[in-house]
Amino acid sequence: MLEGGVARNKRAGITGLLLYKDGCFMQALEGEKAVVTALFLKISHDPRHHHIVTLIQEPIEERNFPDSAMAFRDLHAADLKGLPGYSEFLNTPLNGELMAKDIPKCNRLLLLFKKNIR
């Protein structure tokens, strides 16, 4: 999923961050509205996905995740670290970022996910 998803998203001009822990996902998607909407519809119609909720949908000034990363927790990180798009986001400690007043809403939600999976 990591290799294929990153490659497909890169070709489509989509960046973002996909987080996973114990069967739960949280994802941020960035790119042109029509392309992101089409990808979200594809994800929404995939029978493997359930209880999909859109938390934020708004234009942004600049991308928060220009390198199109995905992050995992409790998987064999050594096996994944070399893959394009792999992120250590969930495996690094919280450092007070959540309390910053100027943090983008999307980043705050991803940090809350990180905080609550521990």
C-alpha positions in Angstrom: 0.0 0.0 0.0 2.8 2.4 0.9 4.8 2.1 -2.3 1.8 2.0 -4.6 -0.1 4.8 -2.9 2.8 7.2 -2.8 3.5 6.6 -6.5 -0.1 7.0 -7.6 -0.6 10.2 -5.4 2.7 11.7 -6.7 1.6 11.2 -10.3 -1.8 12.8 -9.5 -0.2 15.8 -7.7 -1.6 14.7 -4.3 0.4 15.0 -1.1 -0.6 14.3 2.5 -0.1 12.1 5.5 -1.7 8.8 6.2 -1.6 7.6 9.8 -2.4 4.0 10.9 -2.8 2.3 14.3 -4.7 -0.8 15.2 -7.1 -0.7 12.3 -7.8 3.0 12.5 -6.6 5.5 9.9 -6.5 9.3 9.7 -5.5 10.9 6.5 -4.7 14.4 5.2 -5.0 14.9 1.4 -3.6 18.0 -0.4 -3.8 18.9 -4.0 -6.1 20.4 -6.6 -9.7 20.2 -5.4 -11.0 18.1 -8.3 -8.2 15.5 -7.9 -8.5 15.3 -4.1 -12.3 15.0 -4.4 -12.0 12.2 -6.9 -9.5 10.3 -4.7 -11.7 10.8 -1.6 -14.7 9.4 -3.5 -12.7 6.4 -4.6 -11.6 5.8 -1.0 -15.1 6.3 0.3 -16.5 3.7 -2.1 -13.9 1.1 -1.3 -15.7 -1.7 0.7 -12.6 -2.1 2.9 -13.2 1.3 4.5 -15.9 2.0 7.0 -17.1 5.0 9.1 -15.4 7.6 7.0 -15.7 11.1 8.4 -14.5 14.3 6.7 -13.1 16.6 9.5 -11.7 19.5 7.4 -12.2 20.5 3.8 -10.8 23.9 3.0 -8.2 25.6 0.7 -4.7 26.0 2.1 -2.0 28.6 1.4 0.8 26.0 1.1 1.1 22.2 1.5 1.7 20.9 5.0 3.1 17.6 3.6 4.9 18.3 0.3 6.8 15.0 0.4 3.6 12.9 0.4 4.3 10.7 3.5 2.5 7.9 5.2 3.1 6.9 8.8 2.5 3.6 10.6 2.8 2.5 14.2 3.4 -1.0 15.6 4.5 -2.4 12.3 7.9 -3.6 11.4 9.4 -0.1 11.0 12.8 -1.5 10.0 11.1 -3.1 7.0 9.3 0.1 6.0 11.9 2.8 6.7 13.5 2.6 3.3 10.3 2.9 1.3 9.5 6.2 -0.4 6.9 8.2 1.6 7.5 6.4 5.0 7.2 8.7 8.0 8.2 8.3 11.6 5.5 10.7 12.6 3.7 8.2 14.9 6.9 6.8 16.4 8.3 10.1 17.6 7.4 11.7 21.0 5.0 14.5 21.3 6.9 17.7 22.0 4.3 20.4 22.8 3.4 21.1 19.1 -0.2 20.5 20.0 -0.2 23.6 22.3 1.1 25.9 19.6 -1.4 28.6 18.7 -0.4 29.0 15.0 -0.5 25.3 14.0 -2.7 24.5 11.0 -6.0 22.8 11.9 -5.0 19.7 9.8 -1.7 19.3 11.8 -3.6 19.7 15.1 -6.0 16.9 14.2 -3.1 14.6 13.1 -1.3 15.4 16.4 -4.5 14.6 18.4 -4.7 11.2 16.6 -1.0 10.6 17.6 -1.6 11.6 21.2 -4.7 9.4 21.6 -3.2 6.2 20.1 -0.5 6.0 22.8 
